[in-house]
Amino acid sequence: MYDLPGGIHDQHWWNGRWGHLARRDIYLRVDSERITVDAREGGPDGASRTWHPPTAEDTLQLLTSLMDDQDGWRELSVRPARSPASPPA
């Protein structure tokens, strides 16, 4: 696994704005293979852009630049991946 400073792991940030025109979300996913940063504009149905920074330092620089344009960013809990529904008994 990548050794990100401060034990950084899967995280989600939101810019604190509602509405499909103003909302922005940034997701950080870390696994044994790579780091993924996904920036979304307009909520779940909005446009998305994905990066795979090669190092932890590059990841932190990217996150800083993505959140540098406005105040109000807050960290949200990352939802666990959904497991398939259990078949009826």
Secondary structure, 3 states (H helix, E strand, C coil): CCCCHHHCCCEEEECCCCCCCCCEEEEEEECCCCEEEEEEECCCCCEEEEECCCCHHHHHHHHHHHHCCCCCCEEECCCCCCCCCCCCC
